[in-house]
Amino acid sequence: MAGNTFGKLFRVTTAGVSHGPGYLCIVDGCPAGLELSVEDLIPDLQRRKPGQSKLTTQRKEDDAPEIWSGVFEGKTDGTPVGILFRNADQRSGDYSDIADKYRPGHADYTFDAKYGHRDFRGGGRTSARETVSRVAAGAIAKKLLARAGIRVLGYVKQVGEIIADIPDPTAVTLDQVEANPVRCPVPETADRMAKLIDDTRLDRDSIGGIAELVAVGVPPGLGEPVFDKLKADLGKALLSLPAVVGFEYGAGFAVATARGSQNNDVYLPSPIHTATNRHGGMLGGLSSGEPIVCRVAIKPTSSIPRPQVTVTRSGEPTEILVRGRHDPCLLPRFIPMGEAMMALVLVDHWLRNKSARLDPLG
Ligand SMILES: Cc1cc2nc3c(=O)[nH]c(=O)nc-3n(C[C@H](O)[C@H](O)[C@H](O)COP(=O)(O)O)c2cc1C
């Protein structure tokens, strides 16, 4: 299986499956000298963790990181940072009656078709539990970015038909996002979203939505103009997260109905900036200095507690009832994952950008 490493200079490799002994994360390319301990990783891991509220799965996972390498006397030492998570609370019995059936909306059939087997105890390598490693790596990336004055924050913009009105995405604070279990910064909208999620759960169903991710303080020029455009890397990073089916930035899909005269963001002087930010902080694949604003559409959780039509491995029609404990809406727990991937892309390009010109190299 290829494709378990992400990034060019700040490279993250993850390994592990949901029902194995645990997960591994190796961050290669983190500069030496960054103060780092498990306490730096815990806040975002807590935000990702299952069992936070009745809006998320009641599965209990410790998500306790152990730093195995790369830190000496409290600081990164320039060697690979190795992080280990031991799996707990594995209830393989929850999955035993689906061993021979494909769950609709999951990677069961596609994985089996590719590898000739699958880990029927859960999603195996395709489980969203894998993101525990990404969130830990993302916390390191965020810490490095903070030194450059770059902040990444995400929040829930939409659940089902309920949309939060957020005129200035850059004004949203972490405290506002964390003030409610939905992670929507508008309290009245968050309450309505929470009710919708709970009603959906009681209806034995699931619901999707949209997450918005914002990076402020990004200097102009991050990204590479051809294949490694910042927008392309952000799109790949976010679409590599489970359940993400759409990515847009700035005005996004709304540009399809706009005129150039409406869509262009005009420049203003001193310092050079744009009057509006329909370009979402990226032009020609490079950051413009304006805030980077992305949105991702997240599908409703595939595991729903009701019978569904499917087939067995040998192709016989059958029914499946997916048991186990699943989030009725993935959005609240997605937020730290989306932030982590955005931070990984930005820190990689921030480091790469340092070799773009000869003069700073001396
Ligand atoms: C935070 C989060 C938690 C998830 N937990 C579950 C879950 O409990 N049950 C489920 O059916 N899907 C869950 N998923 C989604 C599946 O992992 C994903 O839909 C599946 O692997 C198929 O991949 P795809 O949707 O990217 O095509 C979760 C996704 C995220 C982002």
The ligand as an SDF file (V2000), in Angstrom:
LIG
                    3D

 31 33  0  0  0  0  0  0  0  0999 V2000
  -14.4680   12.4080   12.3630 C   0  0  0  0  0  0  0  0  0  0  0  0
  -14.8460   11.2590   11.4960 C   0  0  0  0  0  0  0  0  0  0  0  0
  -15.3340   10.1170   12.1190 C   0  0  0  0  0  0  0  0  0  0  0  0
  -15.8270    9.0700   11.3410 C   0  0  0  0  0  0  0  0  0  0  0  0
  -16.4220    8.0230   11.9590 N   0  0  0  0  0  0  0  0  0  0  0  0
  -17.1850    7.2010   11.2320 C   0  0  0  0  0  0  0  0  0  0  0  0
  -18.0370    6.2730   11.8540 C   0  0  0  0  0  0  0  0  0  0  0  0
  -18.0790    6.1590   13.0780 O   0  0  0  0  0  0  0  0  0  0  0  0
  -18.8170    5.4850   11.0620 N   0  0  0  0  0  0  0  0  0  0  0  0
  -18.8320    5.6340    9.6990 C   0  0  0  0  0  0  0  0  0  0  0  0
  -19.6240    4.9980    9.0310 O   0  0  0  0  0  0  0  0  0  0  0  0
  -18.0000    6.4930    9.0770 N   0  0  0  0  0  0  0  0  0  0  0  0
  -17.1920    7.2790    9.8000 C   0  0  0  0  0  0  0  0  0  0  0  0
  -16.3800    8.1760    9.1690 N   0  0  0  0  0  0  0  0  0  0  0  0
  -16.3340    8.2140    7.7060 C   0  0  0  0  0  0  0  0  0  0  0  0
  -15.7080    6.9960    7.1020 C   0  0  0  0  0  0  0  0  0  0  0  0
  -14.4500    6.7320    7.6570 O   0  0  0  0  0  0  0  0  0  0  0  0
  -15.5950    7.1740    5.5820 C   0  0  0  0  0  0  0  0  0  0  0  0
  -16.7860    7.6860    5.0820 O   0  0  0  0  0  0  0  0  0  0  0  0
  -15.2970    5.8470    4.9120 C   0  0  0  0  0  0  0  0  0  0  0  0
  -14.0220    5.3840    5.2700 O   0  0  0  0  0  0  0  0  0  0  0  0
  -15.3630    5.9300    3.3810 C   0  0  0  0  0  0  0  0  0  0  0  0
  -14.4640    6.8800    2.9090 O   0  0  0  0  0  0  0  0  0  0  0  0
  -14.9550    8.1310    2.0100 P   0  0  0  0  0  0  0  0  0  0  0  0
  -16.2230    8.6180    2.6290 O   0  0  0  0  0  0  0  0  0  0  0  0
  -13.8530    9.1260    2.1420 O   0  0  0  0  0  0  0  0  0  0  0  0
  -15.1520    7.6180    0.6200 O   0  0  0  0  0  0  0  0  0  0  0  0
  -15.7780    9.1650    9.9190 C   0  0  0  0  0  0  0  0  0  0  0  0
  -15.1930   10.2770    9.3180 C   0  0  0  0  0  0  0  0  0  0  0  0
  -14.7230   11.3260   10.0920 C   0  0  0  0  0  0  0  0  0  0  0  0
  -14.1580   12.5460    9.4170 C   0  0  0  0  0  0  0  0  0  0  0  0
  1  2  1  0
  2  3  1  0
  2 30  2  0
  3  4  2  0
  4  5  1  0
  4 28  1  0
  5  6  2  0
  6  7  1  0
  6 13  1  0
  7  8  2  0
  7  9  1  0
  9 10  1  0
 10 11  2  0
 10 12  1  0
 12 13  2  0
 13 14  1  0
 14 15  1  0
 14 28  1  0
 15 16  1  0
 16 17  1  0
 16 18  1  0
 18 19  1  0
 18 20  1  0
 20 21  1  0
 20 22  1  0
 22 23  1  0
 23 24  1  0
 24 25  2  0
 24 26  1  0
 24 27  1  0
 28 29  2  0
 29 30  1  0
 30 31  1  0
M  END
$$$$
